[in-house]
Amino acid sequence: MWLKVIIMVLLIGNLVALGSAFYTLMVDQGRAGKRTANLLFVRVALAVLLLVAVAYGLWSGDLGISAPWYNPQN
């Protein structure tokens, strides 16, 4: 259960960082500044953490494939 909460928080944080980077890109409009680059770095870091959390969940068995068309016996 806690892993799903962590994954959702990382996903929402990733979307917020992407939106914030887009906003600062539109507001700065090419002026010298590192706000957009810093926010995109935060986004990449959150995406890496999200991938690690999903990989850990699949490895540990906390997450699984529950699609109706998935048949693990084949």
Secondary structure, 3 states (H helix, E strand, C coil): CHHHHHHHHHHHHHHHHHHHHHHHHHHHCCCCCCHHHHHHHHHHHHHHHHHHHHHHHHHHCCCCCCCCCCCCCC
